[in-house]
Amino acid sequence: QVQLVESGGGLVQPGGSLRLSCAASGSRATMYVLGWYRQAPGKERELVASIYNRFASQVADSVKDRFAISRDEARNVAFLQMNSLKPEDTAVYYCYAKFRGATEPSSWGQGTQVTVSS
């Protein structure tokens, strides 16, 4: 079982930036895909980005020109850099871990609120 600890998030004005972190620990944590979903009130959960290593990552088309995902493989921490934030990016962002090849995440972070508002 992988344990996840999220950090980052908060209130930012439109056009601002935030960086989320997700630290993974536990047995075979390096073998897991890390990423984020987000969920806004009244909306379905949306996959934002995921990363296995620097050669295997993806970012949702809806945000790929503004968000980037990276991973410090030595510390097993994933980062979601969010730039040019818009009010519609407001949501709770949940870090997850999924064993490579699995269909569903096996671990979730506690969630962090991102609010984009002037």
C-alpha positions as CSV (number, residue, x, y, z in Angstrom):
1,Q,0.0,0.0,0.0
2,V,1.3,3.4,-1.0
3,Q,0.7,6.4,1.3
4,L,0.3,9.8,-0.2
5,V,0.7,13.2,1.3
6,E,-0.4,16.3,-0.6
7,S,0.6,19.9,-0.2
8,G,0.1,23.1,-2.0
9,G,-3.2,24.6,-3.2
10,G,-4.9,27.6,-1.8
11,L,-6.4,30.8,-3.1
12,V,-5.0,32.6,-6.1
13,Q,-6.1,35.3,-8.5
14,P,-6.9,34.6,-12.1
15,G,-3.7,34.4,-14.1
16,G,-1.7,33.2,-11.1
17,S,0.2,30.0,-10.5
18,L,0.3,27.3,-7.9
19,R,2.3,24.1,-7.5
20,L,0.9,21.0,-5.9
21,S,3.1,18.3,-4.4
22,C,2.3,14.6,-3.8
23,A,4.8,12.6,-1.8
24,A,4.5,8.8,-2.1
25,S,5.9,6.3,0.4
26,G,5.6,2.7,1.0
27,S,6.4,-0.6,-0.5
28,R,7.3,-0.4,-4.2
29,A,6.1,3.2,-4.3
30,T,8.5,3.9,-7.3
31,M,6.5,1.4,-9.3
32,Y,3.3,3.5,-9.1
33,V,1.9,6.0,-11.5
34,L,1.2,9.3,-9.6
35,G,-1.2,11.9,-10.7
36,W,-4.2,14.2,-9.9
37,Y,-7.9,14.2,-10.4
38,R,-9.9,17.2,-9.7
39,Q,-13.6,17.6,-8.8
40,A,-15.5,20.9,-8.8
41,P,-18.9,21.2,-7.1
42,G,-21.6,19.7,-9.2
43,K,-19.2,18.3,-11.8
44,E,-17.7,14.9,-12.5
45,R,-14.3,14.0,-11.4
46,E,-11.7,14.8,-14.1
47,L,-8.3,13.3,-14.6
48,V,-5.8,16.2,-14.8
49,A,-2.4,14.6,-15.2
50,S,-0.4,11.5,-14.5
51,I,3.3,10.5,-14.5
52,Y,5.3,7.4,-14.2
53,N,8.7,8.8,-15.1
54,R,10.0,11.6,-17.3
55,F,9.4,9.5,-20.4
56,A,5.8,8.6,-19.5
57,S,3.5,11.3,-18.5
58,Q,0.3,12.9,-19.7
59,V,-1.7,16.0,-19.1
60,A,-5.4,16.5,-20.0
61,D,-6.0,18.4,-23.2
62,S,-8.1,20.9,-21.4
63,V,-5.1,22.2,-19.4
64,K,-2.0,21.0,-21.2
65,D,-1.1,24.5,-22.4
66,R,-1.1,25.7,-18.8
67,F,-0.3,22.7,-16.5
68,A,2.8,20.5,-16.3
69,I,3.5,17.4,-14.3
70,S,6.9,16.3,-13.1
71,R,8.4,13.8,-10.7
72,D,11.4,13.7,-8.5
73,E,12.2,10.1,-8.8
74,A,14.8,10.1,-6.1
75,R,12.3,11.4,-3.5
76,N,9.3,9.9,-5.2
77,V,7.4,13.2,-5.2
78,A,5.2,14.3,-8.0
79,F,4.5,18.0,-8.8
80,L,1.7,19.6,-10.7
81,Q,2.7,23.1,-11.8
82,M,-0.4,25.1,-12.7
83,N,0.0,28.4,-14.5
84,S,-2.4,31.0,-15.9
85,L,-5.0,29.7,-13.6
86,K,-8.7,30.4,-14.4
87,P,-11.8,30.4,-12.2
88,E,-12.9,27.2,-13.9
89,D,-9.8,25.5,-12.4
90,T,-11.4,25.9,-9.0
91,A,-11.8,22.4,-7.5
92,V,-10.5,20.0,-5.0
93,Y,-7.4,18.3,-6.4
94,Y,-6.8,14.7,-5.3
95,C,-3.4,13.0,-5.7
96,Y,-3.6,9.3,-6.5
97,A,-1.3,6.4,-7.0
98,K,-2.0,3.6,-9.4
99,F,0.2,0.5,-9.9
100,R,1.4,0.6,-13.5
101,G,-0.9,-1.5,-15.5
102,A,-3.8,-1.3,-13.1
103,T,-7.1,0.2,-14.1
104,E,-7.9,2.0,-10.9
105,P,-6.0,4.0,-8.3
106,S,-5.2,2.1,-5.2
107,S,-4.3,5.1,-3.0
108,W,-5.6,8.7,-2.6
109,G,-4.3,11.8,-1.0
110,Q,-6.3,13.9,1.3
111,G,-7.3,16.4,-1.3
112,T,-6.4,20.0,-1.5
113,Q,-8.6,23.0,-2.4
114,V,-7.6,25.2,-5.3
115,T,-9.6,28.4,-5.6
116,V,-9.1,30.8,-8.4
117,S,-10.8,34.1,-7.7
118,S,-10.3,37.8,-7.7
